[in-house]
Amino acid sequence: MRKPLGLSQHRLGKRSGVTRITINRIETENTVPTLKVANDIANTLGVCIYQVFDLDGTGRYKCLNCNCDNN
């Protein structure tokens, strides 16, 4: 989601309060972010956390609050 916004891993990390390495590890699925980090990243991107992260592991989760989905 960061690339269409023109955000590098470094810039997204800086705006979210984490390092570029953390963003890279999350994107390459080498680490699972804490809920706080996941929320900070979603807020930085201006979207619901459910649009960024597959919280139930199925790839089909739908947020009941804002009716978004991560598909």
CHARMM-style PDB file with segment names, atoms N, HN, CA, C and O in Angstrom:
ATOM      1  N   MET     1       0.812  -1.199   0.000  1.00  0.00      PROA
ATOM      2  CA  MET     1       0.000   0.000   0.000  1.00  0.00      PROA
ATOM      3  C   MET     1       0.853   1.258   0.000  1.00  0.00      PROA
ATOM      4  O   MET     1       0.361   2.326  -0.366  1.00  0.00      PROA
ATOM      5  N   ARG     2       2.105   1.166   0.396  1.00  0.00      PROA
ATOM      6  HN  ARG     2       2.505   0.299   0.693  1.00  0.00      PROA
ATOM      7  CA  ARG     2       2.935   2.365   0.478  1.00  0.00      PROA
ATOM      8  C   ARG     2       3.416   2.828  -0.882  1.00  0.00      PROA
ATOM      9  O   ARG     2       3.570   4.029  -1.105  1.00  0.00      PROA
ATOM     10  N   LYS     3       3.661   1.887  -1.808  1.00  0.00      PROA
ATOM     11  HN  LYS     3       3.536   0.911  -1.626  1.00  0.00      PROA
ATOM     12  CA  LYS     3       4.241   2.249  -3.104  1.00  0.00      PROA
ATOM     13  C   LYS     3       3.359   3.190  -3.919  1.00  0.00      PROA
ATOM     14  O   LYS     3       3.872   4.172  -4.454  1.00  0.00      PROA
ATOM     15  N   PRO     4       2.037   2.932  -4.039  1.00  0.00      PROA
ATOM     16  CA  PRO     4       1.202   3.881  -4.785  1.00  0.00      PROA
ATOM     17  C   PRO     4       1.173   5.284  -4.169  1.00  0.00      PROA
ATOM     18  O   PRO     4       0.877   6.264  -4.852  1.00  0.00      PROA
ATOM     19  N   LEU     5       1.480   5.365  -2.884  1.00  0.00      PROA
ATOM     20  HN  LEU     5       1.720   4.569  -2.329  1.00  0.00      PROA
ATOM     21  CA  LEU     5       1.530   6.664  -2.208  1.00  0.00      PROA
ATOM     22  C   LEU     5       2.895   7.325  -2.346  1.00  0.00      PROA
ATOM     23  O   LEU     5       3.104   8.445  -1.878  1.00  0.00      PROA
ATOM     24  N   GLY     6       3.830   6.613  -2.999  1.00  0.00      PROA
ATOM     25  HN  GLY     6       3.660   5.704  -3.378  1.00  0.00      PROA
ATOM     26  CA  GLY     6       5.166   7.159  -3.191  1.00  0.00      PROA
ATOM     27  C   GLY     6       6.020   7.130  -1.936  1.00  0.00      PROA
ATOM     28  O   GLY     6       6.965   7.908  -1.804  1.00  0.00      PROA
ATOM     29  N   LEU     7       5.689   6.237  -1.017  1.00  0.00      PROA
ATOM     30  HN  LEU     7       4.921   5.605  -1.124  1.00  0.00      PROA
ATOM     31  CA  LEU     7       6.438   6.152   0.231  1.00  0.00      PROA
ATOM     32  C   LEU     7       7.494   5.061   0.145  1.00  0.00      PROA
ATOM     33  O   LEU     7       7.193   3.930  -0.236  1.00  0.00      PROA
ATOM     34  N   SER     8       8.711   5.391   0.493  1.00  0.00      PROA
ATOM     35  HN  SER     8       8.955   6.310   0.803  1.00  0.00      PROA
ATOM     36  CA  SER     8       9.765   4.384   0.611  1.00  0.00      PROA
ATOM     37  C   SER     8       9.588   3.680   1.951  1.00  0.00      PROA
ATOM     38  O   SER     8       8.851   4.150   2.818  1.00  0.00      PROA
ATOM     39  N   GLN     9      10.265   2.559   2.110  1.00  0.00      PROA
ATOM     40  HN  GLN     9      10.863   2.177   1.406  1.00  0.00      PROA
ATOM     41  CA  GLN     9      10.245   1.879   3.407  1.00  0.00      PROA
ATOM     42  C   GLN     9      10.782   2.805   4.493  1.00  0.00      PROA
ATOM     43  O   GLN     9      10.262   2.841   5.608  1.00  0.00      PROA
ATOM     44  N   HSD    10      11.811   3.542   4.157  1.00  0.00      PROA
ATOM     45  HN  HSD    10      12.234   3.513   3.251  1.00  0.00      PROA
ATOM     46  CA  HSD    10      12.412   4.472   5.121  1.00  0.00      PROA
ATOM     47  C   HSD    10      11.401   5.530   5.557  1.00  0.00      PROA
ATOM     48  O   HSD    10      11.239   5.777   6.752  1.00  0.00      PROA
ATOM     49  N   ARG    11      10.727   6.149   4.604  1.00  0.00      PROA
ATOM     50  HN  ARG    11      10.859   5.948   3.634  1.00  0.00      PROA
ATOM     51  CA  ARG    11       9.782   7.229   4.934  1.00  0.00      PROA
ATOM     52  C   ARG    11       8.577   6.695   5.709  1.00  0.00      PROA
ATOM     53  O   ARG    11       8.126   7.329   6.663  1.00  0.00      PROA
ATOM     54  N   LEU    12       8.050   5.528   5.306  1.00  0.00      PROA
ATOM     55  HN  LEU    12       8.416   5.012   4.532  1.00  0.00      PROA
ATOM     56  CA  LEU    12       6.928   4.950   6.040  1.00  0.00      PROA
ATOM     57  C   LEU    12       7.356   4.616   7.466  1.00  0.00      PROA
ATOM     58  O   LEU    12       6.618   4.876   8.417  1.00  0.00      PROA
ATOM     59  N   GLY    13       8.536   4.046   7.611  1.00  0.00      PROA
ATOM     60  HN  GLY    13       9.135   3.834   6.839  1.00  0.00      PROA
ATOM     61  CA  GLY    13       9.038   3.733   8.940  1.00  0.00      PROA
ATOM     62  C   GLY    13       9.196   4.970   9.799  1.00  0.00      PROA
ATOM     63  O   GLY    13       8.789   4.993  10.961  1.00  0.00      PROA
ATOM     64  N   LYS    14       9.785   5.990   9.222  1.00  0.00      PROA
ATOM     65  HN  LYS    14      10.116   5.972   8.279  1.00  0.00      PROA
ATOM     66  CA  LYS    14      10.004   7.229   9.970  1.00  0.00      PROA
ATOM     67  C   LYS    14       8.670   7.840  10.421  1.00  0.00      PROA
ATOM     68  O   LYS    14       8.530   8.262  11.568  1.00  0.00      PROA
ATOM     69  N   ARG    15       7.710   7.879   9.519  1.00  0.00      PROA
ATOM     70  HN  ARG    15       7.823   7.536   8.587  1.00  0.00      PROA
ATOM     71  CA  ARG    15       6.394   8.441   9.858  1.00  0.00      PROA
ATOM     72  C   ARG    15       5.630   7.578  10.856  1.00  0.00      PROA
ATOM     73  O   ARG    15       4.796   8.080  11.609  1.00  0.00      PROA
ATOM     74  N   SER    16       5.922   6.261  10.857  1.00  0.00      PROA
ATOM     75  HN  SER    16       6.599   5.853  10.244  1.00  0.00      PROA
ATOM     76  CA  SER    16       5.229   5.332  11.750  1.00  0.00      PROA
ATOM     77  C   SER    16       5.969   5.128  13.067  1.00  0.00      PROA
ATOM     78  O   SER    16       5.438   4.510  13.989  1.00  0.00      PROA
ATOM     79  N   GLY    17       7.190   5.645  13.158  1.00  0.00      PROA
ATOM     80  HN  GLY    17       7.621   6.148  12.408  1.00  0.00      PROA
ATOM     81  CA  GLY    17       7.960   5.519  14.388  1.00  0.00      PROA
ATOM     82  C   GLY    17       8.762   4.233  14.501  1.00  0.00      PROA
ATOM     83  O   GLY    17       9.125   3.817  15.601  1.00  0.00      PROA
ATOM     84  N   VAL    18       9.041   3.597  13.352  1.00  0.00      PROA
ATOM     85  HN  VAL    18       8.746   3.935  12.458  1.00  0.00      PROA
ATOM     86  CA  VAL    18       9.867   2.389  13.347  1.00  0.00      PROA
ATOM     87  C   VAL    18      10.962   2.550  12.296  1.00  0.00      PROA
ATOM     88  O   VAL    18      10.991   3.544  11.570  1.00  0.00      PROA
ATOM     89  N   THR    19      11.855   1.578  12.217  1.00  0.00      PROA
ATOM     90  HN  THR    19      11.831   0.771  12.807  1.00  0.00      PROA
ATOM     91  CA  THR    19      12.949   1.660  11.253  1.00  0.00      PROA
ATOM     92  C   THR    19      12.551   1.101   9.899  1.00  0.00      PROA
ATOM     93  O   THR    19      11.543   0.406   9.770  1.00  0.00      PROA
ATOM     94  N   ARG    20      13.351   1.411   8.898  1.00  0.00      PROA
ATOM     95  HN  ARG    20      14.170   1.975   9.003  1.00  0.00      PROA
ATOM     96  CA  ARG    20      13.157   0.855   7.563  1.00  0.00      PROA
ATOM     97  C   ARG    20      13.291  -0.661   7.616  1.00  0.00      PROA
ATOM     98  O   ARG    20      12.573  -1.382   6.923  1.00  0.00      PROA
ATOM     99  N   ILE    21      14.208  -1.133   8.438  1.00  0.00      PROA
ATOM    100  HN  ILE    21      14.791  -0.547   9.000  1.00  0.00      PROA
ATOM    101  CA  ILE    21      14.413  -2.574   8.570  1.00  0.00      PROA
ATOM    102  C   ILE    21      13.145  -3.252   9.093  1.00  0.00      PROA
ATOM    103  O   ILE    21      12.791  -4.339   8.636  1.00  0.00      PROA
ATOM    104  N   THR    22      12.468  -2.624  10.038  1.00  0.00      PROA
ATOM    105  HN  THR    22      12.756  -1.741  10.410  1.00  0.00      PROA
ATOM    106  CA  THR    22      11.215  -3.168  10.557  1.00  0.00      PROA
ATOM    107  C   THR    22      10.177  -3.253   9.458  1.00  0.00      PROA
ATOM    108  O   THR    22       9.501  -4.273   9.321  1.00  0.00      PROA
ATOM    109  N   ILE    23      10.041  -2.194   8.670  1.00  0.00      PROA
ATOM    110  HN  ILE    23      10.590  -1.366   8.781  1.00  0.00      PROA
ATOM    111  CA  ILE    23       9.074  -2.201   7.553  1.00  0.00      PROA
ATOM    112  C   ILE    23       9.428  -3.314   6.580  1.00  0.00      PROA
ATOM    113  O   ILE    23       8.544  -4.042   6.129  1.00  0.00      PROA
ATOM    114  N   ASN    24      10.701  -3.457   6.251  1.00  0.00      PROA
ATOM    115  HN  ASN    24      11.419  -2.866   6.618  1.00  0.00      PROA
ATOM    116  CA  ASN    24      11.131  -4.512   5.342  1.00  0.00      PROA
ATOM    117  C   ASN    24      10.797  -5.891   5.897  1.00  0.00      PROA
ATOM    118  O   ASN    24      10.304  -6.746   5.161  1.00  0.00      PROA
ATOM    119  N   ARG    25      11.052  -6.116   7.153  1.00  0.00      PROA
ATOM    120  HN  ARG    25      11.453  -5.421   7.750  1.00  0.00      PROA
ATOM    121  CA  ARG    25      10.775  -7.418   7.766  1.00  0.00      PROA
ATOM    122  C   ARG    25       9.280  -7.724   7.779  1.00  0.00      PROA
ATOM    123  O   ARG    25       8.881  -8.874   7.595  1.00  0.00      PROA
ATOM    124  N   ILE    26       8.458  -6.713   7.994  1.00  0.00      PROA
ATOM    125  HN  ILE    26       8.781  -5.778   8.144  1.00  0.00      PROA
ATOM    126  CA  ILE    26       7.008  -6.905   7.961  1.00  0.00      PROA
ATOM    127  C   ILE    26       6.565  -7.234   6.537  1.00  0.00      PROA
ATOM    128  O   ILE    26       5.788  -8.165   6.326  1.00  0.00      PROA
ATOM    129  N   GLU    27       7.056  -6.473   5.561  1.00  0.00      PROA
ATOM    130  HN  GLU    27       7.688  -5.716   5.733  1.00  0.00      PROA
ATOM    131  CA  GLU    27       6.667  -6.682   4.162  1.00  0.00      PROA
ATOM    132  C   GLU    27       7.104  -8.040   3.634  1.00  0.00      PROA
ATOM    133  O   GLU    27       6.405  -8.637   2.815  1.00  0.00      PROA
ATOM    134  N   THR    28       8.245  -8.533   4.088  1.00  0.00      PROA
ATOM    135  HN  THR    28       8.813  -8.048   4.753  1.00  0.00      PROA
ATOM    136  CA  THR    28       8.748  -9.829   3.618  1.00  0.00      PROA
ATOM    137  C   THR    28       8.286 -10.974   4.517  1.00  0.00      PROA
ATOM    138  O   THR    28       8.731 -12.112   4.370  1.00  0.00      PROA
ATOM    139  N   GLU    29       7.391 -10.655   5.447  1.00  0.00      PROA
ATOM    140  HN  GLU    29       7.030  -9.730   5.567  1.00  0.00      PROA
ATOM    141  CA  GLU    29       6.801 -11.626   6.363  1.00  0.00      PROA
ATOM    142  C   GLU    29       7.840 -12.347   7.223  1.00  0.00      PROA
ATOM    143  O   GLU    29       7.667 -13.516   7.570  1.00  0.00      PROA
ATOM    144  N   ASN    30       8.920 -11.638   7.564  1.00  0.00      PROA
ATOM    145  HN  ASN    30       9.060 -10.688   7.283  1.00  0.00      PROA
ATOM    146  CA  ASN    30       9.934 -12.184   8.459  1.00  0.00      PROA
ATOM    147  C   ASN    30       9.669 -11.830   9.911  1.00  0.00      PROA
ATOM    148  O   ASN    30      10.352 -12.320  10.810  1.00  0.00      PROA
ATOM    149  N   THR    31       8.675 -10.978  10.142  1.00  0.00      PROA
ATOM    150  HN  THR    31       8.119 -10.580   9.412  1.00  0.00      PROA
ATOM    151  CA  THR    31       8.277 -10.632  11.500  1.00  0.00      PROA
ATOM    152  C   THR    31       6.804 -10.249  11.498  1.00  0.00      PROA
ATOM    153  O   THR    31       6.261  -9.819  10.480  1.00  0.00      PROA
ATOM    154  N   VAL    32       6.179 -10.407  12.630  1.00  0.00      PROA
ATOM    155  HN  VAL    32       6.620 -10.756  13.457  1.00  0.00      PROA
ATOM    156  CA  VAL    32       4.790 -10.003  12.813  1.00  0.00      PROA
ATOM    157  C   VAL    32       4.815  -8.769  13.704  1.00  0.00      PROA
ATOM    158  O   VAL    32       5.358  -8.815  14.807  1.00  0.00      PROA
ATOM    159  N   PRO    33       4.234  -7.666  13.240  1.00  0.00      PROA
ATOM    160  CA  PRO    33       4.285  -6.447  14.045  1.00  0.00      PROA
ATOM    161  C   PRO    33       3.394  -6.538  15.268  1.00  0.00      PROA
ATOM    162  O   PRO    33       2.414  -7.284  15.289  1.00  0.00      PROA
ATOM    163  N   THR    34       3.745  -5.774  16.278  1.00  0.00      PROA
ATOM    164  HN  THR    34       4.540  -5.168  16.261  1.00  0.00      PROA
ATOM    165  CA  THR    34       2.854  -5.651  17.426  1.00  0.00      PROA
ATOM    166  C   THR    34       1.596  -4.928  16.958  1.00  0.00      PROA
ATOM    167  O   THR    34       1.581  -4.300  15.900  1.00  0.00      PROA
ATOM    168  N   LEU    35       0.563  -5.027  17.748  1.00  0.00      PROA
ATOM    169  HN  LEU    35       0.575  -5.537  18.608  1.00  0.00      PROA
ATOM    170  CA  LEU    35      -0.682  -4.345  17.406  1.00  0.00      PROA
ATOM    171  C   LEU    35      -0.464  -2.837  17.314  1.00  0.00      PROA
ATOM    172  O   LEU    35      -1.029  -2.178  16.441  1.00  0.00      PROA
ATOM    173  N   LYS    36       0.346  -2.298  18.205  1.00  0.00      PROA
ATOM    174  HN  LYS    36       0.804  -2.833  18.914  1.00  0.00      PROA
ATOM    175  CA  LYS    36       0.621  -0.855  18.172  1.00  0.00      PROA
ATOM    176  C   LYS    36       1.331  -0.460  16.883  1.00  0.00      PROA
ATOM    177  O   LYS    36       0.949   0.517  16.240  1.00  0.00      PROA
ATOM    178  N   VAL    37       2.358  -1.211  16.501  1.00  0.00      PROA
ATOM    179  HN  VAL    37       2.668  -2.005  17.023  1.00  0.00      PROA
ATOM    180  CA  VAL    37       3.082  -0.894  15.263  1.00  0.00      PROA
ATOM    181  C   VAL    37       2.158  -1.046  14.061  1.00  0.00      PROA
ATOM    182  O   VAL    37       2.163  -0.198  13.169  1.00  0.00      PROA
ATOM    183  N   ALA    38       1.368  -2.109  14.025  1.00  0.00      PROA
ATOM    184  HN  ALA    38       1.363  -2.798  14.750  1.00  0.00      PROA
ATOM    185  CA  ALA    38       0.429  -2.310  12.921  1.00  0.00      PROA
ATOM    186  C   ALA    38      -0.563  -1.150  12.838  1.00  0.00      PROA
ATOM    187  O   ALA    38      -0.863  -0.659  11.750  1.00  0.00      PROA
ATOM    188  N   ASN    39      -1.063  -0.723  13.978  1.00  0.00      PROA
ATOM    189  HN  ASN    39      -0.819  -1.122  14.862  1.00  0.00      PROA
ATOM    190  CA  ASN    39      -1.996   0.399  14.010  1.00  0.00      PROA
ATOM    191  C   ASN    39      -1.324   1.694  13.569  1.00  0.00      PROA
ATOM    192  O   ASN    39      -1.922   2.484  12.838  1.00  0.00      PROA
ATOM    193  N   ASP    40      -0.095   1.915  14.003  1.00  0.00      PROA
ATOM    194  HN  ASP    40       0.390   1.274  14.596  1.00  0.00      PROA
ATOM    195  CA  ASP    40       0.641   3.119  13.610  1.00  0.00      PROA
ATOM    196  C   ASP    40       0.881   3.143  12.100  1.00  0.00      PROA
ATOM    197  O   ASP    40       0.758   4.192  11.468  1.00  0.00      PROA
ATOM    198  N   ILE    41       1.221   1.997  11.524  1.00  0.00      PROA
ATOM    199  HN  ILE    41       1.321   1.144  12.037  1.00  0.00      PROA
ATOM    200  CA  ILE    41       1.439   1.921  10.074  1.00  0.00      PROA
ATOM    201  C   ILE    41       0.133   2.205   9.336  1.00  0.00      PROA
ATOM    202  O   ILE    41       0.122   2.987   8.386  1.00  0.00      PROA
ATOM    203  N   ALA    42      -0.958   1.584   9.758  1.00  0.00      PROA
ATOM    204  HN  ALA    42      -0.949   0.949  10.530  1.00  0.00      PROA
ATOM    205  CA  ALA    42      -2.258   1.821   9.114  1.00  0.00      PROA
ATOM    206  C   ALA    42      -2.651   3.287   9.213  1.00  0.00      PROA
ATOM    207  O   ALA    42      -3.122   3.869   8.236  1.00  0.00      PROA
ATOM    208  N   ASN    43      -2.463   3.885  10.377  1.00  0.00      PROA
ATOM    209  HN  ASN    43      -2.081   3.412  11.171  1.00  0.00      PROA
ATOM    210  CA  ASN    43      -2.787   5.306  10.548  1.00  0.00      PROA
ATOM    211  C   ASN    43      -1.924   6.174   9.639  1.00  0.00      PROA
ATOM    212  O   ASN    43      -2.408   7.144   9.056  1.00  0.00      PROA
ATOM    213  N   THR    44      -0.651   5.824   9.521  1.00  0.00      PROA
ATOM    214  HN  THR    44      -0.258   5.035   9.995  1.00  0.00      PROA
ATOM    215  CA  THR    44       0.242   6.581   8.641  1.00  0.00      PROA
ATOM    216  C   THR    44      -0.233   6.499   7.194  1.00  0.00      PROA
ATOM    217  O   THR    44      -0.163   7.480   6.453  1.00  0.00      PROA
ATOM    218  N   LEU    45      -0.716   5.322   6.798  1.00  0.00      PROA
ATOM    219  HN  LEU    45      -0.773   4.526   7.400  1.00  0.00      PROA
ATOM    220  CA  LEU    45      -1.213   5.132   5.431  1.00  0.00      PROA
ATOM    221  C   LEU    45      -2.618   5.703   5.247  1.00  0.00      PROA
ATOM    222  O   LEU    45      -3.095   5.834   4.119  1.00  0.00      PROA
ATOM    223  N   GLY    46      -3.280   6.041   6.358  1.00  0.00      PROA
ATOM    224  HN  GLY    46      -2.893   5.934   7.273  1.00  0.00      PROA
ATOM    225  CA  GLY    46      -4.611   6.630   6.291  1.00  0.00      PROA
ATOM    226  C   GLY    46      -5.707   5.625   5.981  1.00  0.00      PROA
ATOM    227  O   GLY    46      -6.721   5.972   5.375  1.00  0.00      PROA
ATOM    228  N   VAL    47      -5.503   4.374   6.397  1.00  0.00      PROA
ATOM    229  HN  VAL    47      -4.680   4.093   6.889  1.00  0.00      PROA
ATOM    230  CA  VAL    47      -6.490   3.333   6.135  1.00  0.00      PROA
ATOM    231  C   VAL    47      -6.758   2.540   7.408  1.00  0.00      PROA
ATOM    232  O   VAL    47      -6.052   2.681   8.407  1.00  0.00      PROA
ATOM    233  N   CYS    48      -7.772   1.717   7.353  1.00  0.00      PROA
ATOM    234  HN  CYS    48      -8.345   1.602   6.541  1.00  0.00      PROA
ATOM    235  CA  CYS    48      -8.117   0.822   8.453  1.00  0.00      PROA
ATOM    236  C   CYS    48      -7.051  -0.269   8.564  1.00  0.00      PROA
ATOM    237  O   CYS    48      -6.529  -0.733   7.551  1.00  0.00      PROA
ATOM    238  N   ILE    49      -6.735  -0.673   9.772  1.00  0.00      PROA
ATOM    239  HN  ILE    49      -7.159  -0.296  10.596  1.00  0.00      PROA
ATOM    240  CA  ILE    49      -5.724  -1.707   9.995  1.00  0.00      PROA
ATOM    241  C   ILE    49      -6.048  -2.991   9.228  1.00  0.00      PROA
ATOM    242  O   ILE    49      -5.141  -3.714   8.815  1.00  0.00      PROA
ATOM    243  N   TYR    50      -7.335  -3.274   9.036  1.00  0.00      PROA
ATOM    244  HN  TYR    50      -8.072  -2.687   9.371  1.00  0.00      PROA
ATOM    245  CA  TYR    50      -7.746  -4.492   8.339  1.00  0.00      PROA
ATOM    246  C   TYR    50      -7.421  -4.452   6.854  1.00  0.00      PROA
ATOM    247  O   TYR    50      -7.355  -5.500   6.212  1.00  0.00      PROA
ATOM    248  N   GLN    51      -7.221  -3.282   6.303  1.00  0.00      PROA
ATOM    249  HN  GLN    51      -7.275  -2.430   6.824  1.00  0.00      PROA
ATOM    250  CA  GLN    51      -6.838  -3.171   4.898  1.00  0.00      PROA
ATOM    251  C   GLN    51      -5.357  -3.472   4.702  1.00  0.00      PROA
ATOM    252  O   GLN    51      -4.932  -3.825   3.602  1.00  0.00      PROA
ATOM    253  N   VAL    52      -4.576  -3.334   5.764  1.00  0.00      PROA
ATOM    254  HN  VAL    52      -4.921  -3.047   6.657  1.00  0.00      PROA
ATOM    255  CA  VAL    52      -3.136  -3.516   5.661  1.00  0.00      PROA
ATOM    256  C   VAL    52      -2.709  -4.916   6.081  1.00  0.00      PROA
ATOM    257  O   VAL    52      -1.827  -5.506   5.457  1.00  0.00      PROA
ATOM    258  N   PHE    53      -3.323  -5.451   7.127  1.00  0.00      PROA
ATOM    259  HN  PHE    53      -4.039  -4.972   7.634  1.00  0.00      PROA
ATOM    260  CA  PHE    53      -2.883  -6.714   7.697  1.00  0.00      PROA
ATOM    261  C   PHE    53      -3.975  -7.770   7.651  1.00  0.00      PROA
ATOM    262  O   PHE    53      -5.140  -7.484   7.925  1.00  0.00      PROA
ATOM    263  N   ASP    54      -3.592  -8.985   7.302  1.00  0.00      PROA
ATOM    264  HN  ASP    54      -2.645  -9.217   7.079  1.00  0.00      PROA
ATOM    265  CA  ASP    54      -4.488 -10.139   7.239  1.00  0.00      PROA
ATOM    266  C   ASP    54      -4.589 -10.733   8.641  1.00  0.00      PROA
ATOM    267  O   ASP    54      -3.832 -11.638   8.992  1.00  0.00      PROA
ATOM    268  N   LEU    55      -5.513 -10.231   9.428  1.00  0.00      PROA
ATOM    269  HN  LEU    55      -6.128  -9.496   9.143  1.00  0.00      PROA
ATOM    270  CA  LEU    55      -5.558 -10.564  10.846  1.00  0.00      PROA
ATOM    271  C   LEU    55      -6.035 -11.974  11.152  1.00  0.00      PROA
ATOM    272  O   LEU    55      -5.703 -12.516  12.207  1.00  0.00      PROA
ATOM    273  N   ASP    56      -6.799 -12.579  10.263  1.00  0.00      PROA
ATOM    274  HN  ASP    56      -7.068 -12.139   9.406  1.00  0.00      PROA
ATOM    275  CA  ASP    56      -7.260 -13.936  10.548  1.00  0.00      PROA
ATOM    276  C   ASP    56      -6.541 -14.999   9.725  1.00  0.00      PROA
ATOM    277  O   ASP    56      -6.844 -16.186   9.844  1.00  0.00      PROA
ATOM    278  N   GLY    57      -5.588 -14.580   8.890  1.00  0.00      PROA
ATOM    279  HN  GLY    57      -5.342 -13.615   8.793  1.00  0.00      PROA
ATOM    280  CA  GLY    57      -4.788 -15.521   8.124  1.00  0.00      PROA
ATOM    281  C   GLY    57      -5.455 -16.121   6.903  1.00  0.00      PROA
ATOM    282  O   GLY    57      -4.894 -17.014   6.268  1.00  0.00      PROA
ATOM    283  N   THR    58      -6.640 -15.648   6.566  1.00  0.00      PROA
ATOM    284  HN  THR    58      -7.096 -14.923   7.082  1.00  0.00      PROA
ATOM    285  CA  THR    58      -7.355 -16.206   5.415  1.00  0.00      PROA
ATOM    286  C   THR    58      -7.269 -15.330   4.177  1.00  0.00      PROA
ATOM    287  O   THR    58      -7.511 -15.795   3.063  1.00  0.00      PROA
ATOM    288  N   GLY    59      -6.923 -14.058   4.370  1.00  0.00      PROA
ATOM    289  HN  GLY    59      -6.727 -13.680   5.274  1.00  0.00      PROA
ATOM    290  CA  GLY    59      -6.911 -13.128   3.243  1.00  0.00      PROA
ATOM    291  C   GLY    59      -8.291 -12.617   2.882  1.00  0.00      PROA
ATOM    292  O   GLY    59      -8.460 -11.935   1.871  1.00  0.00      PROA
ATOM    293  N   ARG    60      -9.286 -12.946   3.706  1.00  0.00      PROA
ATOM    294  HN  ARG    60      -9.149 -13.501   4.527  1.00  0.00      PROA
ATOM    295  CA  ARG    60     -10.668 -12.547   3.394  1.00  0.00      PROA
ATOM    296  C   ARG    60     -11.344 -11.784   4.525  1.00  0.00      PROA
ATOM    297  O   ARG    60     -12.565 -11.627   4.516  1.00  0.00      PROA
ATOM    298  N   TYR    61     -10.578 -11.312   5.491  1.00  0.00      PROA
ATOM    299  HN  TYR    61      -9.586 -11.440   5.499  1.00  0.00      PROA
ATOM    300  CA  TYR    61     -11.180 -10.645   6.641  1.00  0.00      PROA
ATOM    301  C   TYR    61     -11.886  -9.365   6.228  1.00  0.00      PROA
ATOM    302  O   TYR    61     -11.382  -8.618   5.390  1.00  0.00      PROA
ATOM    303  N   LYS    62     -13.032  -9.112   6.800  1.00  0.00      PROA
ATOM    304  HN  LYS    62     -13.442  -9.719   7.481  1.00  0.00      PROA
ATOM    305  CA  LYS    62     -13.777  -7.892   6.527  1.00  0.00      PROA
ATOM    306  C   LYS    62     -14.031  -7.166   7.846  1.00  0.00      PROA
ATOM    307  O   LYS    62     -14.528  -7.759   8.803  1.00  0.00      PROA
ATOM    308  N   CYS    63     -13.689  -5.893   7.886  1.00  0.00      PROA
ATOM    309  HN  CYS    63     -13.285  -5.412   7.108  1.00  0.00      PROA
ATOM    310  CA  CYS    63     -13.905  -5.071   9.074  1.00  0.00      PROA
ATOM    311  C   CYS    63     -15.384  -4.760   9.214  1.00  0.00      PROA
ATOM    312  O   CYS    63     -16.020  -4.288   8.272  1.00  0.00      PROA
ATOM    313  N   LEU    64     -15.923  -5.026  10.385  1.00  0.00      PROA
ATOM    314  HN  LEU    64     -15.406  -5.410  11.151  1.00  0.00      PROA
ATOM    315  CA  LEU    64     -17.331  -4.768  10.627  1.00  0.00      PROA
ATOM    316  C   LEU    64     -17.626  -3.309  10.942  1.00  0.00      PROA
ATOM    317  O   LEU    64     -18.767  -2.865  10.819  1.00  0.00      PROA
ATOM    318  N   ASN    65     -16.597  -2.555  11.352  1.00  0.00      PROA
ATOM    319  HN  ASN    65     -15.669  -2.916  11.453  1.00  0.00      PROA
ATOM    320  CA  ASN    65     -16.801  -1.165  11.725  1.00  0.00      PROA
ATOM    321  C   ASN    65     -16.869  -0.225  10.542  1.00  0.00      PROA
ATOM    322  O   ASN    65     -17.735   0.648  10.489  1.00  0.00      PROA
ATOM    323  N   CYS    66     -15.959  -0.395   9.586  1.00  0.00      PROA
ATOM    324  HN  CYS    66     -15.255  -1.104   9.629  1.00  0.00      PROA
ATOM    325  CA  CYS    66     -15.945   0.536   8.444  1.00  0.00      PROA
ATOM    326  C   CYS    66     -16.271  -0.157   7.128  1.00  0.00      PROA
ATOM    327  O   CYS    66     -16.255   0.472   6.070  1.00  0.00      PROA
ATOM    328  N   ASN    67     -16.572  -1.470   7.193  1.00  0.00      PROA
ATOM    329  HN  ASN    67     -16.585  -1.981   8.053  1.00  0.00      PROA
ATOM    330  CA  ASN    67     -16.991  -2.253   6.034  1.00  0.00      PROA
ATOM    331  C   ASN    67     -15.899  -2.367   4.967  1.00  0.00      PROA
ATOM    332  O   ASN    67     -16.198  -2.647   3.806  1.00  0.00      PROA
ATOM    333  N   CYS    68     -14.653  -2.155   5.346  1.00  0.00      PROA
ATOM    334  HN  CYS    68     -14.410  -1.927   6.289  1.00  0.00      PROA
ATOM    335  CA  CYS    68     -13.558  -2.342   4.404  1.00  0.00      PROA
ATOM    336  C   CYS    68     -13.186  -3.818   4.397  1.00  0.00      PROA
ATOM    337  O   CYS    68     -13.640  -4.583   5.248  1.00  0.00      PROA
ATOM    338  N   ASP    69     -12.373  -4.209   3.450  1.00  0.00      PROA
ATOM    339  HN  ASP    69     -12.005  -3.587   2.758  1.00  0.00      PROA
ATOM    340  CA  ASP    69     -11.821  -5.556   3.472  1.00  0.00      PROA
ATOM    341  C   ASP    69     -10.397  -5.491   2.965  1.00  0.00      PROA
ATOM    342  O   ASP    69      -9.982  -4.476   2.407  1.00  0.00      PROA
ATOM    343  N   ASN    70      -9.648  -6.554   3.151  1.00  0.00      PROA
ATOM    344  HN  ASN    70      -9.985  -7.379   3.605  1.00  0.00      PROA
ATOM    345  CA  ASN    70      -8.236  -6.544   2.759  1.00  0.00      PROA
ATOM    346  C   ASN    70      -8.009  -7.293   1.452  1.00  0.00      PROA
ATOM    347  O   ASN    70      -6.899  -7.761   1.200  1.00  0.00      PROA
ATOM    348  N   ASN    71      -9.014  -7.415   0.634  1.00  0.00      PROA
ATOM    349  HN  ASN    71      -9.916  -7.035   0.839  1.00  0.00      PROA
ATOM    350  CA  ASN    71      -8.866  -8.098  -0.661  1.00  0.00      PROA
ATOM    351  C   ASN    71      -8.393  -7.150  -1.723  1.00  0.00      PROA
ATOM    352  OT1 ASN    71      -8.214  -7.551  -2.873  1.00  0.00      PROA
TER     353      ASN     71
END
